[in-house]
Amino acid sequence: MRIAIATVQVPFITGGAEILCDMLKDELKKRGHKVELVTIPFKWYPTEQLINSMMMGRMIDLSETNGEKIDKVIAVKFPAYYLKHDNKVMWLMHQHRQAYDLWGTPYGDLQHKPNGEEIRDYIRSCDNKYIREYEKIFTIAQTTSNRLKEYNGIDSVTLYHPPLNYEKLHCESYGDYFFYASRIDQIKRQRLLVEAAKYIKTDAKVIIAGSGSKSELDYIDGLIRENHLENKVTMAGFISEEDKINYYANCLGVYFGAYNEDYGYITLEGFFSEKPVIVHKDAGGPLEFVEDGVNGYVIDSDAKLIAEKIDYLYNHKEEAKKLGQNGKKSLIEKNINWDYVIEQLLS
């Protein structure tokens, strides 16, 4: 079967969405299909450019290429999912969240635009119309399904998938540091983990890996300097997959501070590495996996509470081990594997 995966990408920015598309392409190819990624360059500012991107999505013609029919399209991101095709399935990562759950929050920017409310309503109107063209609508997480139902009244089915190199993730030890590997961004709340380091009473440390905007990195560096946390917090920067696997294998636990995350590979990476995961009550997707006191902790977004949990696990490493093992067991029970995902997308 000739299959096109339709998505968008902000040029020079690579994150979980791009990793997922690459994994999906590879998994389809393993099963004998011809697969191509079709990517629209995405820019959300100024708002006129956002509208142009939506028009681009609707104008995509993937019915055939070079005289050969494209048998199926799997659409995953806004606004690429506006495309036309007579055999298309949606596996939704997320909509344009600035027009939905991020509207009116500190993490939203569309509400600050002169015509922001008009653009928000236009996006919602287009989503209501064009998403309904799909006979089958899947999402990557129940949180995403819940948003789609709440804001658009559209039902969908959740399809969980494993993270990149999940089969290589493992546990070697329960060391003296908590690990957080993610894009550095205000919505990911690395700054909250750095603030927590001020209150850690044990010798536990924090290692944060990832790249991000200069403004956010400067802010975090300032926090570290102002509070003299150089010996407590390490900013590892961009790291290789091999290094990431090693950090996971030897950490005491994993922190995932994101606000209302769609899915969150970090939770799964932590559990496949048999490590407890700390998330917040407004974490979104991670709450589909983390059970408070069973395989990690679900707490308020408070720096002192984070420090308390880190100190407790530092002093009770057998408890950390038990929670981490429970986490891995929970993923096995949820049947998170690519065979099931591909079967559902192509059925």
C-alpha positions, 0 to 999 in steps of 0.5 A: 500500500502507498501511504502518505503521512500528512503533518506540519513542522516548524522549520529547524524545530524537532520534537516529539511530533517529528519523532512520532512521524518518523517512527510511524513511517519506519513501522509502516515500512517494516510491514511492507508499505511504501510510505512518505512524509508530506510536511507543510512548513508551519508558522503561526505568526502573524495571524495572517500567516496562520490563516495561510497555513490553514489554506495550504492544508486544505489545498493539498492534493494527495490523491496521486503522485506522478500518475500513481494513486496514493492509497491512504493518508494518515493525518496527524497535525493541524492544519495538515488534517484539512487535506482532501482524500477519499481514504484518509484516517486521522491519528491526532496529536493535537489541534492548535491549542492556542485556540483551545485549552491554552486560550486565556492561560499564561501559555497562550498568545493568540488572545493577545493578538488584535484579532485573536478572538476572531482567529480562534473562532475561525479555527474552531469552525474549520476544525468542526467542519473538516475533522468530521470528514474522517470516518475514523478518528484516533488520537495519541492520548485520552487527553487529546480525545477529551479535548476534541469531545469537549470543544468540538463534540467529536468522538475519537479512539485513543491509540497509545504508542511506545516511545523511540528506542523503548526496547533499549530503555532499562534500569542499571541503578537508582542513583543520586539525581532526578532526570528531566529530558525535554524541550526547554520551554515555559509550558514544560516548567523546567524552571519549577524543578530548578526552584525545587532544587533550592529546597532539597535537603539531601544530596540529591541532584537535578539533571535537565537535558534538552534545547530551547529558546534563548530567553527560557534558557537565560531565565533558568541560568539566572535562577541557578546563579541567583540561588547558587545552585551550580552544584545542585542543578546540571543543564546538560543541553542537547544529548544523544539517544545513547546518553539519554538512555544512560541517564534514564538507566541510572537516575533515581527518578524522573520529573515531568513538569509539563502543563496539560501535555498531550501524551508525554514520552517522558512518562513512558521513558521513565517507566520503561526504565523502571523509574518513578515519575513525578507529575502535577495534577494539571499534567494532562496526558501523563495522568493516564499513566502515573498513579499517585503512590503506585508508580510515582507521585501526582502533586500540586505544582509547588517547588517545595512539594517536588523537593519533598518527594525527591528527598523522600525517594533519595532516603528510600531507594527501595521505594523508588525501585518498587514504584519504578517496577510498578510503572513498567508493569503498567505499560505492559498491561496497557498493551502499548505496541506498534502492531496494534497501532498499525492494525487499527490505523489501516483497518 
